[in-house]
């Protein structure tokens, strides 16, 4: 048995939603992954009379495709889609059987209008929480358009292929054999990369807003909901809905929810915002703010939006080390997500830069996968909580180096080492390794504001207790502000505060 009793019980409910018959064509060998795949397929077939199995010749072994009877749908799984990818398999079964993907009609029309042949391949690890978004988007596109095919490839099951293609981060997508992109991508983002995205003309005739929110993370979603509930014209501009929580795996401190995952919470935020009359403008980035009679926000696509009040909730991003080799070897050994990319470094040597909670947690996670972890901390001692430090120091394959200033990440076509300076002696040392995970905190996404809004030396927007900034009518919330604590629940509260502050401003002006 591959599936435990709880998962089987849930799965049986989902399989009852299948509309038509589905044929699973498979290619299996004598290896353990093939055996697990066959067990999974047999369990699925035993659970639903609408699922049939057929052995076939396929490009990869082990793999299987999900098809309508008499038609190749183009949805293939190479490996065993368990872990985070199990949902991708369930959705593929439902959609191929005839249940339409839960996608806006405008997006469906865009997918169907794509001309030509698009053969996508996505390399994943089953522990990656970013990968399913990409896999599910490309599977849905394959179901909607006969010119599109997609294969999910479990990197752990096809190690030689992964190494030959220099795949060192997941998800990594290839289109027609050429590199297409890596990292989380929504269906909208994939369409934009294919040249099918809204341009400035679609924003030309928008009426001014009462409140315009910039950013779609927890604070932005909260602000948009609180503003819309006041019955005022509300818009939200989001580069990607969910913001940084899309890169967060386990969330255990969101009060009243004992455990959730970032992508799941992000989907709930977007769903909640869309319950209200909010004009959601996704995949858009602001590049200029100017205060006139109304506040003007210029987007990178050239469009200008106007509003009586604006709430800035642009969040933060991972801080870069800023040393030679970091940018050059990003996704070629330099990584920022140990949960996603850790399995690709199984049995290898890696370094973690940063000795705070995130760095030490990353090192603990990686120690269970890789051959050896070296933790480099700039300060004289680690900054992580003592319980984490105790756990770290109990691990036999971890070395901690303090007073270490990273000077260079070295490599040729991929990372082969890291150099650091001992801040006490001045001596420079080099460590040979295959991966570097950067975990040194956050930097606010506020560079685009220039001098228009008062910021502190860290770039954080300075706000008062109402969320108001130095510019009348401009409010800010969340991780882009000088709030001392960067937490989801605090961001949500500050979003609500900023929306109520903006509403109060509108009433008085």
HELIX and SHEET records of a PDB file:
HELIX    1   1 UNK A    5  UNK A   15  1                                  11    
HELIX    2   2 UNK A   32  UNK A   47  1                                  16    
HELIX    3   3 UNK A   83  UNK A   85  5                                   3    
HELIX    4   4 UNK A   86  UNK A   97  1                                  12    
HELIX    5   5 UNK A  105  UNK A  112  1                                   8    
HELIX    6   6 UNK A  131  UNK A  144  1                                  14    
HELIX    7   7 UNK A  159  UNK A  164  1                                   6    
HELIX    8   8 UNK A  187  UNK A  193  1                                   7    
HELIX    9   9 UNK A  200  UNK A  203  5                                   4    
HELIX   10  10 UNK A  218  UNK A  228  1                                  11    
HELIX   11  11 UNK A  243  UNK A  247  5                                   5    
HELIX   12  12 UNK A  262  UNK A  273  1                                  12    
HELIX   13  13 UNK A  338  UNK A  341  1                                   4    
HELIX   14  14 UNK A  342  UNK A  345  5                                   4    
HELIX   15  15 UNK A  357  UNK A  367  1                                  11    
HELIX   16  16 UNK A  386  UNK A  393  1                                   8    
HELIX   17  17 UNK A  447  UNK A  449  5                                   3    
HELIX   18  18 UNK A  478  UNK A  480  5                                   3    
HELIX   19  19 UNK A  488  UNK A  508  1                                  21    
SHEET    1   A 8 UNK A  51  UNK A  55  0                                        
SHEET    2   A 8 UNK A  22  UNK A  27  1                                        
SHEET    3   A 8 UNK A  63  UNK A  68 -1                                        
SHEET    4   A 8 UNK A  71  UNK A  78 -1                                        
SHEET    5   A 8 UNK A 148  UNK A 154  1                                        
SHEET    6   A 8 UNK A 118  UNK A 124  1                                        
SHEET    7   A 8 UNK A 172  UNK A 175 -1                                        
SHEET    8   A 8 UNK A 178  UNK A 182 -1                                        
SHEET    1   B 6 UNK A 278  UNK A 282  0                                        
SHEET    2   B 6 UNK A 234  UNK A 238  1                                        
SHEET    3   B 6 UNK A 209  UNK A 214  1                                        
SHEET    4   B 6 UNK A 304  UNK A 312  1                                        
SHEET    5   B 6 UNK A 295  UNK A 299 -1                                        
SHEET    6   B 6 UNK A 286  UNK A 291 -1                                        
SHEET    1   C 5 UNK A 278  UNK A 282  0                                        
SHEET    2   C 5 UNK A 234  UNK A 238  1                                        
SHEET    3   C 5 UNK A 209  UNK A 214  1                                        
SHEET    4   C 5 UNK A 304  UNK A 312  1                                        
SHEET    5   C 5 UNK A 474  UNK A 476  1                                        
SHEET    1   D 2 UNK A 250  UNK A 251  0                                        
SHEET    2   D 2 UNK A 260  UNK A 261 -1                                        
SHEET    1   E 2 UNK A 316  UNK A 318  0                                        
SHEET    2   E 2 UNK A 442  UNK A 444 -1                                        
SHEET    1   F 5 UNK A 334  UNK A 335  0                                        
SHEET    2   F 5 UNK A 435  UNK A 438  1                                        
SHEET    3   F 5 UNK A 349  UNK A 353  1                                        
SHEET    4   F 5 UNK A 372  UNK A 376  1                                        
SHEET    5   F 5 UNK A 398  UNK A 401  1                                        
SHEET    1   G 3 UNK A 404  UNK A 411  0                                        
SHEET    2   G 3 UNK A 415  UNK A 422 -1                                        
SHEET    3   G 3 UNK A 428  UNK A 432 -1                                        
END                                                                             
